[in-house]
């Protein structure tokens, strides 16, 4: 199976195909990187500037040539790359401060083996957890948008607008009987439609995850990680 990530790995370097595929992935998964950097930097403006710098470096090919294709997961690569980037930024900042004679201002960053970053608010997620949360929400949002587009193409926009709440969990105030009456369908037909909607949504989530992998056999593992994040595990 050819995915965006396999295109990057199979055609690394100056290839236009690889650069286009990497650019697409970076645009899609901007939010997880920004979320990670925001938890590690002193302010939102600084985090946005650092995020832009990170992706600018990445799109120039920095760090791509050394990726091991056998590891095969864009999520793992991106997290490792942003950690390396922030460590480099911190080193440069400390060197500059030493040269100027001023005290260094450090950027907090978790290492691969450290405990979760200790923050003043114990309910605030650490950088890695925030990265995973934003990653999951991006995957789900893209799958939901693809599902909406399919229903639009099939002329079923109203049905999707009514039934999507059974995917998003926003259906506390709407029963299946009420949905059936609203759409002019039987309750039995509504149950079938919701079942099909959920099944198709799962398929689209798996397809979106698959675009970030080099090996389709890893989809189940990535899906398990996604579910763990959603459940707070």
URHU-V264037 format. One record per residue. N is the residue number from 0. RES is the residue in three letters. NEAR is the number of other C-alpha atoms within 12 Angstrom. Layout:
n->N res->RES near->NEAR
n->N res->RES near->NEAR
//
This chain:
n->0 res->UNK near->15
n->1 res->UNK near->19
n->2 res->UNK near->28
n->3 res->UNK near->34
n->4 res->UNK near->41
n->5 res->UNK near->32
n->6 res->UNK near->30
n->7 res->UNK near->40
n->8 res->UNK near->35
n->9 res->UNK near->26
n->10 res->UNK near->24
n->11 res->UNK near->29
n->12 res->UNK near->24
n->13 res->UNK near->18
n->14 res->UNK near->19
n->15 res->UNK near->17
n->16 res->UNK near->21
n->17 res->UNK near->27
n->18 res->UNK near->29
n->19 res->UNK near->23
n->20 res->UNK near->28
n->21 res->UNK near->41
n->22 res->UNK near->25
n->23 res->UNK near->22
n->24 res->UNK near->37
n->25 res->UNK near->34
n->26 res->UNK near->21
n->27 res->UNK near->30
n->28 res->UNK near->35
n->29 res->UNK near->34
n->30 res->UNK near->30
n->31 res->UNK near->33
n->32 res->UNK near->46
n->33 res->UNK near->41
n->34 res->UNK near->34
n->35 res->UNK near->42
n->36 res->UNK near->44
n->37 res->UNK near->33
n->38 res->UNK near->35
n->39 res->UNK near->40
n->40 res->UNK near->29
n->41 res->UNK near->18
n->42 res->UNK near->16
n->43 res->UNK near->17
n->44 res->UNK near->14
n->45 res->UNK near->19
n->46 res->UNK near->26
n->47 res->UNK near->24
n->48 res->UNK near->20
n->49 res->UNK near->33
n->50 res->UNK near->35
n->51 res->UNK near->23
n->52 res->UNK near->23
n->53 res->UNK near->33
n->54 res->UNK near->31
n->55 res->UNK near->22
n->56 res->UNK near->21
n->57 res->UNK near->30
n->58 res->UNK near->29
n->59 res->UNK near->22
n->60 res->UNK near->27
n->61 res->UNK near->24
n->62 res->UNK near->24
n->63 res->UNK near->28
n->64 res->UNK near->21
n->65 res->UNK near->15
n->66 res->UNK near->27
n->67 res->UNK near->19
n->68 res->UNK near->23
n->69 res->UNK near->17
n->70 res->UNK near->19
n->71 res->UNK near->30
n->72 res->UNK near->33
n->73 res->UNK near->39
n->74 res->UNK near->38
n->75 res->UNK near->28
n->76 res->UNK near->32
n->77 res->UNK near->36
n->78 res->UNK near->33
n->79 res->UNK near->25
n->80 res->UNK near->28
n->81 res->UNK near->42
n->82 res->UNK near->31
n->83 res->UNK near->24
n->84 res->UNK near->31
n->85 res->UNK near->34
n->86 res->UNK near->25
n->87 res->UNK near->19
n->88 res->UNK near->29
n->89 res->UNK near->23
n->90 res->UNK near->20
n->91 res->UNK near->18
n->92 res->UNK near->20
n->93 res->UNK near->20
n->94 res->UNK near->18
n->95 res->UNK near->17
n->96 res->UNK near->16
n->97 res->UNK near->14
n->98 res->UNK near->12
n->99 res->UNK near->11
n->100 res->UNK near->10
n->101 res->UNK near->12
n->102 res->UNK near->13
n->103 res->UNK near->17
n->104 res->UNK near->18
n->105 res->UNK near->21
n->106 res->UNK near->30
n->107 res->UNK near->26
n->108 res->UNK near->35
n->109 res->UNK near->28
n->110 res->UNK near->20
n->111 res->UNK near->15
n->112 res->UNK near->9
n->113 res->UNK near->13
n->114 res->UNK near->14
n->115 res->UNK near->22
n->116 res->UNK near->26
n->117 res->UNK near->18
n->118 res->UNK near->17
n->119 res->UNK near->10
n->120 res->UNK near->10
n->121 res->UNK near->10
n->122 res->UNK near->12
n->123 res->UNK near->17
n->124 res->UNK near->25
n->125 res->UNK near->30
n->126 res->UNK near->36
n->127 res->UNK near->37
n->128 res->UNK near->32
n->129 res->UNK near->30
n->130 res->UNK near->34
n->131 res->UNK near->34
n->132 res->UNK near->32
n->133 res->UNK near->30
n->134 res->UNK near->40
n->135 res->UNK near->34
n->136 res->UNK near->29
n->137 res->UNK near->29
n->138 res->UNK near->38
n->139 res->UNK near->30
n->140 res->UNK near->23
n->141 res->UNK near->25
n->142 res->UNK near->32
n->143 res->UNK near->31
n->144 res->UNK near->22
n->145 res->UNK near->24
n->146 res->UNK near->34
n->147 res->UNK near->28
n->148 res->UNK near->18
n->149 res->UNK near->20
n->150 res->UNK near->24
n->151 res->UNK near->16
n->152 res->UNK near->12
n->153 res->UNK near->13
n->154 res->UNK near->13
n->155 res->UNK near->20
n->156 res->UNK near->18
n->157 res->UNK near->17
n->158 res->UNK near->29
n->159 res->UNK near->33
n->160 res->UNK near->27
n->161 res->UNK near->31
n->162 res->UNK near->37
n->163 res->UNK near->32
n->164 res->UNK near->22
n->165 res->UNK near->29
n->166 res->UNK near->28
n->167 res->UNK near->20
n->168 res->UNK near->12
n->169 res->UNK near->14
n->170 res->UNK near->17
n->171 res->UNK near->12
n->172 res->UNK near->13
n->173 res->UNK near->18
n->174 res->UNK near->19
n->175 res->UNK near->27
n->176 res->UNK near->19
n->177 res->UNK near->19
n->178 res->UNK near->30
n->179 res->UNK near->23
n->180 res->UNK near->18
n->181 res->UNK near->19
n->182 res->UNK near->22
n->183 res->UNK near->17
n->184 res->UNK near->18
n->185 res->UNK near->17
n->186 res->UNK near->19
n->187 res->UNK near->16
n->188 res->UNK near->20
n->189 res->UNK near->28
n->190 res->UNK near->20
n->191 res->UNK near->17
n->192 res->UNK near->28
n->193 res->UNK near->26
n->194 res->UNK near->18
n->195 res->UNK near->20
n->196 res->UNK near->32
n->197 res->UNK near->25
n->198 res->UNK near->18
n->199 res->UNK near->23
n->200 res->UNK near->31
n->201 res->UNK near->27
n->202 res->UNK near->23
n->203 res->UNK near->28
n->204 res->UNK near->33
n->205 res->UNK near->30
n->206 res->UNK near->30
n->207 res->UNK near->37
n->208 res->UNK near->41
n->209 res->UNK near->32
n->210 res->UNK near->36
n->211 res->UNK near->41
n->212 res->UNK near->36
n->213 res->UNK near->31
n->214 res->UNK near->26
n->215 res->UNK near->24
n->216 res->UNK near->16
n->217 res->UNK near->24
n->218 res->UNK near->26
n->219 res->UNK near->20
n->220 res->UNK near->18
n->221 res->UNK near->32
n->222 res->UNK near->29
n->223 res->UNK near->18
n->224 res->UNK near->22
n->225 res->UNK near->31
n->226 res->UNK near->23
n->227 res->UNK near->16
n->228 res->UNK near->22
n->229 res->UNK near->20
n->230 res->UNK near->11
n->231 res->UNK near->14
n->232 res->UNK near->12
//
